[in-house]
Amino acid sequence: MMKWIRRLFIVIALIILIPDIIMLTASTFDRDIPKDIQKQVDSGDAKMIDLDEEVTIGQDEIRFKHLILSDDETTLIYEVHTEESGWSFPSGAIDLMDGKGNSYNASSGSSSGQSWGEFIIHTYKPLKDDVDTIIADFRWYDKSFQTEFSLNQEDH
């Protein structure tokens, strides 16, 4: 009898955990380029540059994934992997600058919280035509960094 009760508890526990397992699996694979942006890239209306750059700030890690260039906007896609408690990464504090001194402030953005941190997409005004490098500039109180990206895919 105890054997059946124990099995019943195990089955009930598994049934309760199934939604959590599905959500965890879905969130692991949900970190990708949004379909509308991918559609622009596939049609040739936008150019995607793989960044594959990591910056450590405090105990947190910022992983720059993609920069998408189109006539209408510039999109920066990155992840913030948080290890430091007590502060949340102010994603709106990343501005873009080109090598000619032009500055591009974020015009809109979105993020999705994950168990490991955030997946963030920010849009900026379109870059000038003759830009060959872009700098991600972050300044927030006592924390700051700059990292430079080449817009020539051959340099990667």
Contacts in CASP RR format, 6 or more apart in sequence:
PFRMAT RR
TARGET T0000
AUTHOR 0000-0000-0000
METHOD contacts of the structure
MODEL  1
MMKWIRRLFIVIALIILIPDIIMLTASTFDRDIPKDIQKQVDSGDAKMID
LDEEVTIGQDEIRFKHLILSDDETTLIYEVHTEESGWSFPSGAIDLMDGK
GNSYNASSGSSSGQSWGEFIIHTYKPLKDDVDTIIADFRWYDKSFQTEFS
LNQEDH
24 115 0 8 1.000
27 112 0 8 1.000
27 114 0 8 1.000
27 115 0 8 1.000
30 112 0 8 1.000
30 119 0 8 1.000
31 79 0 8 1.000
31 114 0 8 1.000
31 119 0 8 1.000
33 41 0 8 1.000
33 48 0 8 1.000
33 66 0 8 1.000
33 68 0 8 1.000
33 77 0 8 1.000
34 121 0 8 1.000
37 46 0 8 1.000
37 68 0 8 1.000
37 75 0 8 1.000
40 46 0 8 1.000
40 68 0 8 1.000
40 70 0 8 1.000
41 47 0 8 1.000
41 48 0 8 1.000
41 68 0 8 1.000
45 70 0 8 1.000
45 71 0 8 1.000
46 68 0 8 1.000
46 69 0 8 1.000
46 70 0 8 1.000
47 68 0 8 1.000
47 69 0 8 1.000
47 70 0 8 1.000
48 66 0 8 1.000
48 67 0 8 1.000
48 68 0 8 1.000
48 69 0 8 1.000
49 66 0 8 1.000
49 67 0 8 1.000
49 68 0 8 1.000
49 69 0 8 1.000
49 149 0 8 1.000
49 151 0 8 1.000
49 153 0 8 1.000
49 156 0 8 1.000
50 65 0 8 1.000
50 66 0 8 1.000
50 153 0 8 1.000
50 156 0 8 1.000
51 64 0 8 1.000
51 65 0 8 1.000
51 66 0 8 1.000
51 67 0 8 1.000
51 78 0 8 1.000
51 149 0 8 1.000
52 64 0 8 1.000
52 65 0 8 1.000
52 156 0 8 1.000
53 63 0 8 1.000
53 64 0 8 1.000
53 147 0 8 1.000
53 149 0 8 1.000
54 61 0 8 1.000
54 62 0 8 1.000
54 63 0 8 1.000
54 64 0 8 1.000
55 61 0 8 1.000
55 62 0 8 1.000
55 64 0 8 1.000
55 145 0 8 1.000
55 147 0 8 1.000
56 62 0 8 1.000
57 89 0 8 1.000
57 138 0 8 1.000
57 143 0 8 1.000
57 145 0 8 1.000
58 84 0 8 1.000
58 143 0 8 1.000
59 83 0 8 1.000
59 84 0 8 1.000
60 80 0 8 1.000
60 81 0 8 1.000
60 82 0 8 1.000
60 83 0 8 1.000
60 84 0 8 1.000
60 89 0 8 1.000
61 80 0 8 1.000
61 81 0 8 1.000
61 83 0 8 1.000
62 78 0 8 1.000
62 79 0 8 1.000
62 80 0 8 1.000
62 81 0 8 1.000
62 89 0 8 1.000
62 138 0 8 1.000
62 145 0 8 1.000
63 78 0 8 1.000
63 79 0 8 1.000
63 80 0 8 1.000
63 81 0 8 1.000
64 76 0 8 1.000
64 77 0 8 1.000
64 78 0 8 1.000
64 136 0 8 1.000
64 147 0 8 1.000
64 149 0 8 1.000
65 77 0 8 1.000
65 78 0 8 1.000
65 79 0 8 1.000
66 75 0 8 1.000
66 76 0 8 1.000
66 77 0 8 1.000
67 74 0 8 1.000
67 75 0 8 1.000
67 76 0 8 1.000
67 77 0 8 1.000
67 134 0 8 1.000
67 149 0 8 1.000
67 151 0 8 1.000
68 74 0 8 1.000
68 75 0 8 1.000
68 77 0 8 1.000
69 126 0 8 1.000
69 127 0 8 1.000
69 151 0 8 1.000
70 126 0 8 1.000
71 126 0 8 1.000
72 126 0 8 1.000
73 107 0 8 1.000
73 123 0 8 1.000
73 124 0 8 1.000
73 125 0 8 1.000
73 126 0 8 1.000
74 96 0 8 1.000
74 104 0 8 1.000
74 123 0 8 1.000
74 124 0 8 1.000
74 125 0 8 1.000
74 126 0 8 1.000
74 127 0 8 1.000
75 121 0 8 1.000
75 122 0 8 1.000
75 123 0 8 1.000
75 124 0 8 1.000
76 94 0 8 1.000
76 96 0 8 1.000
76 121 0 8 1.000
76 122 0 8 1.000
76 123 0 8 1.000
76 124 0 8 1.000
76 136 0 8 1.000
77 119 0 8 1.000
77 120 0 8 1.000
77 121 0 8 1.000
78 120 0 8 1.000
79 117 0 8 1.000
79 118 0 8 1.000
79 119 0 8 1.000
79 120 0 8 1.000
80 89 0 8 1.000
80 91 0 8 1.000
80 117 0 8 1.000
80 118 0 8 1.000
80 120 0 8 1.000
81 116 0 8 1.000
81 117 0 8 1.000
82 88 0 8 1.000
82 89 0 8 1.000
82 116 0 8 1.000
82 117 0 8 1.000
82 118 0 8 1.000
89 118 0 8 1.000
90 140 0 8 1.000
91 109 0 8 1.000
91 111 0 8 1.000
91 118 0 8 1.000
91 120 0 8 1.000
91 122 0 8 1.000
92 106 0 8 1.000
92 109 0 8 1.000
92 122 0 8 1.000
93 138 0 8 1.000
93 139 0 8 1.000
93 140 0 8 1.000
94 106 0 8 1.000
94 122 0 8 1.000
94 136 0 8 1.000
94 137 0 8 1.000
94 138 0 8 1.000
95 103 0 8 1.000
95 104 0 8 1.000
95 105 0 8 1.000
95 106 0 8 1.000
95 136 0 8 1.000
95 137 0 8 1.000
95 138 0 8 1.000
96 103 0 8 1.000
96 104 0 8 1.000
96 124 0 8 1.000
96 127 0 8 1.000
96 134 0 8 1.000
96 135 0 8 1.000
96 136 0 8 1.000
96 137 0 8 1.000
97 103 0 8 1.000
97 104 0 8 1.000
97 134 0 8 1.000
97 135 0 8 1.000
97 137 0 8 1.000
98 104 0 8 1.000
98 127 0 8 1.000
98 128 0 8 1.000
98 131 0 8 1.000
98 133 0 8 1.000
98 134 0 8 1.000
98 135 0 8 1.000
99 131 0 8 1.000
99 132 0 8 1.000
99 133 0 8 1.000
99 134 0 8 1.000
99 135 0 8 1.000
100 128 0 8 1.000
100 130 0 8 1.000
100 131 0 8 1.000
102 128 0 8 1.000
102 131 0 8 1.000
104 124 0 8 1.000
104 125 0 8 1.000
104 127 0 8 1.000
105 124 0 8 1.000
105 125 0 8 1.000
106 122 0 8 1.000
106 123 0 8 1.000
106 124 0 8 1.000
107 123 0 8 1.000
107 124 0 8 1.000
107 125 0 8 1.000
108 122 0 8 1.000
108 123 0 8 1.000
109 120 0 8 1.000
109 121 0 8 1.000
109 122 0 8 1.000
109 123 0 8 1.000
110 120 0 8 1.000
110 121 0 8 1.000
111 118 0 8 1.000
111 119 0 8 1.000
111 120 0 8 1.000
111 121 0 8 1.000
112 118 0 8 1.000
112 119 0 8 1.000
113 119 0 8 1.000
127 134 0 8 1.000
127 151 0 8 1.000
131 151 0 8 1.000
132 150 0 8 1.000
132 151 0 8 1.000
132 152 0 8 1.000
133 148 0 8 1.000
133 149 0 8 1.000
133 150 0 8 1.000
133 151 0 8 1.000
134 148 0 8 1.000
134 149 0 8 1.000
134 151 0 8 1.000
135 146 0 8 1.000
135 147 0 8 1.000
135 148 0 8 1.000
135 149 0 8 1.000
136 145 0 8 1.000
136 146 0 8 1.000
136 147 0 8 1.000
136 148 0 8 1.000
136 149 0 8 1.000
137 146 0 8 1.000
138 144 0 8 1.000
138 145 0 8 1.000
138 146 0 8 1.000
150 156 0 8 1.000
END
